[in-house]
Amino acid sequence: MKKAIIDMHTHTVFGGHAYSTVKENIDEANEVGLKFLGISEHGIKMPGGPHEYFFHNLKVIPRQVGNVKILRGIEANILDFNGRIDISDYDLKKLDYAIASLHNPCIVPGTKEENTRALLNVMDNPFVKIIGHPDDDRYSIDYEAVVKKAAEKNILLEVNNTSLNPNSSRKGADKNYAEMFEYCKKYNAKVIFGSDSHICYSIGKFDNCEKLIKELEFPEELVISYWEDQIVEFFGIDF
């Protein structure tokens, strides 16, 4: 099996409920052999989340530290079923990417139709590159509709290592990813692994993701995390 070289879903002490600094995350990324690391703090509507100035000032972080190239992003919170998120286009233009996610503190789960509409609508935002952890039974969705639009819009669907932990607050990830993978194969939609790290020791750790794709015989060609040329082309960053 190939080795994943990118982790775009990571959190720091600035998010209010994580326990490592940006430097500690970068140092760990170098230690475990990643080539790309994304800084994707929660958006401002997450309780304890950073002020918008945090995202403005990500420019001070070097583009490369050691062997790791750094991308500046956000895990934006979806706020309603129209797909509105908690960061402006003005701010998004300063970043390299946005992950868009459904989080219980920011949007109460709706019906399957409502949750699906939220994800379909947020994918119309040109700055959204990744749909975060689309795997939670609390937010039931129409996987075929979501995967089909992600393929059409060239948006990555995350396979979240933390969701697959036995103690995760998100439930049903195994069976939900199994369904999602079938539609990914049907529509040729790409996925990306995310650690969803809230402490540096889980940076670049994708053991649950890798076990799942092996068990389900999901094609490596649809996992962008393995392919440096695809990563550079997809995120379009001149390092």
Steps between C-alpha positions, in 0.01 A plus 500: 500500500619851418569755775278805545706820477247771583288597802267794437275464804686609815420712804696703754456665839345796318186293434407485868491121540830375357829470682798571272652804336556562129873439553439170678277384214759600240779329692293180521421517128874506431558216743244268337609580144213705365566719197197729544328632812187713510414734784121480519378654822128502574305802381394780730156361587644193671493562877854600596593555136749768394428854389500558124835679540656157568426405141616839364839453662573144388721670240776524762542121501774394255401309187748227591651384827749218474365258239137599547313746280237700688151587375281759671137407543193478719243245604198716443177427681186456292240720670175418321344274240568760231871421539605830659836480683664709771764673291465763230620476142732790581673287764490183291695673225793527742505123560602199293196288572192447712360183649124529553350291779180443693558543874237461769587824687446700179204332328240270651462184290206512265322249285690296244378738232605809698847366585554400139392843380751664732788300348381543143468876548836545670668330204392796287751711695810512278734518801379172652745225402409226750182376669599409855394172663185423296453192717283577802168323563375816672520676162350239268555589135425377151845364414435461131397865463794627704761284327366578154522875559845471658620325185342765279652785702838332552464514877667246727302290746684443825558163661546607860730290717350636822144413395612138471629485857281288733463794742402754234197719565406443136322170449461261210809604309595148389169423332459853367842499335422158350196654331689814399782296346262317269380830356857633484589206277186555292561872443883500520496734800826553689547469876763638735608368839478742793634436848274766657788531743434679828843417640826480311549128558218420256636714213529284190348196671259324263501144631120480515463645150753262351346198671159593363604550140690172510201312642263655245748469212468868420730597209813692597462701179204681660697595815675830425699470824748267328581700187729804521438616144122492550528687830704782346264526204184488711598767753682709241757644739833627371741398775 
